[in-house]
Amino acid sequence: MRIRWTFAAAADLERIRDYLQEHEPHLARPTVLKLYEGRSLKTMPRRGRVGREEGTRELVFAPLPYIAAYRVKEQAIEVLHIYHAARERS
C-alpha cells in the first residue's frame, strides 16, 4: 500500500528534522527516515489505535516519542500529522 503525506504532515516532519538537527544532530537523519518510511504502516495499515478524530488511526513509532495520525483509504494511507507524544495537540 502506498503512503501519501499531506502538506501538514510533511511540514511536521520538516519541523522535527530542523529541531533534531539543531539539538541532537546525530538523531535527525535516522529519526526522519524511520518516520518517513513508515514500514509498519505499509504492511499493517490498521495496526495503529483508533484516532481522536472519526475515521483516523494513530501509530506510535516506539521507541521514538512520535505519533502519526493517519487515515486508511482504498489505495493509500494518508498521513495527516506527526505529533510529539509529550506535546498537547490542538
C-alpha positions in Angstrom: 0.0 0.0 0.0 1.2 3.5 -0.8 1.8 6.2 1.8 0.7 9.7 0.9 1.8 12.7 3.0 -0.4 15.7 3.5 1.2 19.1 3.4 0.6 19.4 7.2 2.3 16.1 7.8 5.3 17.0 5.6 5.6 20.3 7.5 5.6 18.4 10.8 8.4 16.1 9.5 10.4 19.2 8.5 10.0 20.8 11.9 11.1 17.5 13.6 14.1 17.4 11.4 15.0 21.0 12.0 14.7 20.7 15.7 16.8 17.5 15.9 19.4 19.0 13.5 19.8 21.8 16.0 19.6 19.9 19.3 20.6 16.3 18.5 22.1 16.3 15.0 23.2 12.6 15.2 19.5 11.6 15.6 18.0 13.8 12.8 18.5 11.5 9.8 17.6 8.1 11.4 14.6 9.6 13.1 13.2 11.3 10.0 13.9 8.2 7.9 12.0 5.9 10.3 9.0 8.3 10.4 9.0 8.8 6.6 9.4 5.2 5.6 6.6 4.1 7.9 7.3 0.4 7.2 4.7 -0.9 9.6 2.1 1.4 8.1 2.7 -0.1 4.7 2.4 -3.7 5.8 -0.2 -3.4 8.6 -2.2 -0.2 8.0 -4.8 -0.9 10.7 -2.1 -1.6 13.3 -2.5 1.8 14.9 -5.1 2.5 17.6 -8.3 4.3 16.8 -7.6 8.0 16.4 -9.1 11.0 18.2 -11.0 12.1 15.1 -13.5 9.8 13.4 -12.0 7.8 10.6 -8.4 8.2 11.7 -5.9 6.0 13.4 -2.7 6.7 15.3 0.5 4.8 15.3 3.2 5.3 18.0 6.7 5.0 16.5 8.3 3.4 19.6 10.9 3.8 20.9 10.6 7.3 19.3 8.3 9.8 21.0 6.3 10.4 17.9 2.7 9.5 16.9 1.4 9.5 13.3 -2.2 10.4 12.8 -3.4 8.8 9.5 -6.4 7.7 7.5 -6.6 4.4 5.6 -8.0 4.9 2.1 -8.7 2.3 -0.6 -5.4 2.8 -2.4 -3.2 4.6 0.1 -2.5 5.5 3.6 -2.9 9.3 4.1 -0.6 10.6 6.9 -2.3 13.7 8.4 0.1 14.8 11.1 3.1 13.7 13.1 3.0 14.6 16.8 5.4 14.5 19.6 3.8 12.3 22.3 4.7 14.8 25.1 3.1 17.8 23.5 -0.5 18.8 23.8 -2.4 18.6 20.5 -4.8 21.3 19.4 
